[in-house]
Amino acid sequence: MKRLIVSLCLVCTSGILSAQKFDWQPSPGHTQVPIWPGKAPDPQPGKEREFALSSGTSFLVAGKSATEVDNVTQPTMTVYSPQGKNTGAAVIVFPGGGYYVLAIDLEGTEACDWLTSKGITCVLLKYRVPGSGPHDDAGHQRYPKAPTALEDAQRTMRLIRFHAAEYHIDPHKIGVLGFSAGGYMVADISANFDKPVYPFVDEADKVSCRPDFAVAIYPGHLQASSSGLALNPKIPVTRETPPTFLLQAEDDHVDNVNDSLVYYIALKNAGVPVEMHLYAQGGHAFGLRQTNLPITDWPQLVERWLLTIGMISQ
């Protein structure tokens, strides 16, 4: 998602719109846990203090506002455990936001509410932004010295797998789910799990960061260029890439539907189990919020897919 649709349309140079900054916190009963002991590796200088903004009525999805988090320098994970049935499966969620901000509720906490209601442990990753992704809107590379978002994703997967028993999850049923830029992160960790991108810091870093399954919802940045159907070379798909679910709308004018198509083709050619759903309408940044469009029933498709690949049972 491109800067969460221009930072949720909150800050504009004309000064017509304004918003009050605040500190984002998860819902009561949940605690953000730093994923790095001490400072995160490869800190990027020049960022102001982390803050959150609410869109109010200037940006609505299904009649509701959305919240973004910006200037994340200390990444955290928040674990949401199911209150009833526990399937043993877990999903790490990567919110979108164009690697500028994080759509922390629309593509974060709301996904966790859905997953936990299905007996799946959810881990919300608040990864570092801005400037932590593959490229900007002009196509310039934006991994200045290190892919900090991928560092945070790999570290979180290792922490969750290392502490699986404490969280009451199966270490062999831990997947990833991401939206837009978070969808690229899904592909990034799926294809680059065997490439350490930061120096190991403790025992947790000795375990694998390979996801057991992957879900990318309206992913971006996967095309090598704006023309043709070549995959971004930073996503080296192999037979070891985990089973993947893809979903996008053909009228998505933020991240082109070809982002899903090129990834699907690469996965299929590598022999990776992949399921893709394309819809004529839906646009971008709809999250899990229900509208009158069929695409917003996608969570049910994911639930059935998780059943078919043996990650959850009825």
Secondary structure, DSSP 8 states (H G I E B T S, - for coil): -THHHHHHT---TTSS-----B-----TT--EEESSSSS-SS--TT----EEEE-TTSS-BTTB--EEEE-B-S-EEEEE--SS---S-EEEEE--STTTEEETIIIIIHHHHHHHHTT-EEEEEE--BSS-SSB-TT--B--SSS-HHHHHHHHHHHHHHHTHHHHT--TT-EEEEEETHHHHHHHHHHHSTTS--S---SGGGGS----S-EEEES--S-BSSSSSS-B-TTS---TTS--EEEEEETT-SSS-THHHHHHHHHHHHTT--EEEEEESS--S--TT---SSGGGGHHHHHHHHHHHTTSS--
